[in-house]
Amino acid sequence: MGNIDKKQKINTVEKTNFILINYQVPSKKERPNYELIIQPTSLIKRKKTPNKWRYISIFLAALALFVALGSQFYYKKQAEKTNEQIAIVKEELEKKQQEKKRIADTTQKNSQSSIEFTYQPKETFLDDSDDEVYLGQVSIPEVHLQLPVVKGVGEKNLYRGAATNKIGQLMGKGNYPMAAHKVPGDDTSLFGPLFNVKKGNRIYLQDDQFIYTYKVNNIEIVAPDRVDILDDRQNETMITMYTCSTDAGVERLVVQGEFEKKTELSKVSKKEQAAFSDNN
């Protein structure tokens, strides 16, 4: 390019490459012959490096929040699971009761006589069975307690509903004791509602033929060794419901009621029917 006139200098632009091709040395009479191709320099974008520490901090904060709330919701989830299981059992129990009632009604029409349970007193022996044998339902409408009655105080039965304590106990006869667990931090599941019961509240028991009505007349806290609460009392027909009074289980809350009446299912009042409705 030594022969190019200084006046023909090519001005360059910052960040632009110039490529000169097909250049020929001109004669004195000829002008320089060349082709000029201008190619813009591509701008290389810097890749931003993700701030990994920011994501790690967010993750740790979320993990800490999850751990903090986990213990708070644990018992609530357990209570919801228990309530779902109780609802399933109640539905199955009601179907069985309806079928038994249909059979009983048919038999009564054919024989023109009602079927009664015959009470046969037995010695007080603890029924520790854990089979899913359901006997009926119990309800205290004032505190929204409604549970299936299950035979025997085995560990699983104490989570299934109101578990009977004695071998041979019968609704509407002698002392009818039942127990269930108290879910820590929840006063709506199993026997949790007992803590809101007041004297004068009604307790209803139901089997496949009758509703048995009791009136609460005693509420007390006793030591765990007070097994006498299970015993029959002379000339008294009653119901006894008890559970742990604290999460540690060092004492027992006892709710007792005196028997008022027994009513055939076909003759119960709307109030008694409502005691076992889903809205209770």
MORA-V577283 format. One record per pair of residues at least 6 apart in sequence whose ideal C-beta (glycine too) atoms are under 6 Angstrom apart, sorted by the first residue. I is the first residue (numbers start at 1). J is the second residue. Records with the same first field share a line. If there is no record, write none. Layout:
# MORA-V577283
I: J, J
This chain:
# MORA-V577283
4: 32
15: 41
16: 40
17: 39, 41
19: 37
20: 34
21: 35
22: 35
23: 34
24: 33
26: 32
75: 184, 185
79: 183, 186, 189
82: 189
83: 189
89: 148
90: 148
93: 134, 148
97: 208
100: 208
101: 208
108: 114
119: 170, 173
122: 168
124: 166, 231
125: 167
127: 152, 166, 167
128: 153, 154
129: 152, 154
130: 154, 156, 157
133: 151
134: 148, 150
135: 149, 151
136: 149, 206, 207
137: 148, 206, 276
138: 147, 149, 162, 205
139: 146, 204, 275, 276
140: 201, 203
141: 275, 280
142: 201
143: 193, 196, 197
145: 193
146: 280
147: 161, 162
148: 161
149: 162
150: 157, 160, 161, 163
151: 164
153: 163, 165, 179
157: 163
158: 180, 181
159: 181
162: 178, 180
163: 179
164: 178
165: 177, 230
169: 176
171: 205, 207, 212
172: 212, 262
174: 232
175: 232, 238, 240
176: 239
177: 230, 240
178: 241
179: 242
180: 190, 191, 243
181: 190
182: 191, 192, 243, 244
183: 189, 190, 192
184: 247
186: 192
187: 195
191: 243
194: 243, 253, 255
197: 216, 255
199: 216
201: 216
203: 214, 239, 257
204: 211, 213, 275
205: 212
206: 276
210: 262, 264
211: 263, 268, 272
212: 262
213: 260, 261
214: 239, 257, 259
215: 257, 258, 260
216: 257
217: 258
218: 256
219: 255
220: 254
221: 245, 251, 253
222: 252, 254
224: 252
229: 240, 254
237: 259
238: 256, 258
239: 257
240: 256
241: 255
242: 252, 254
243: 253
245: 251, 252, 253
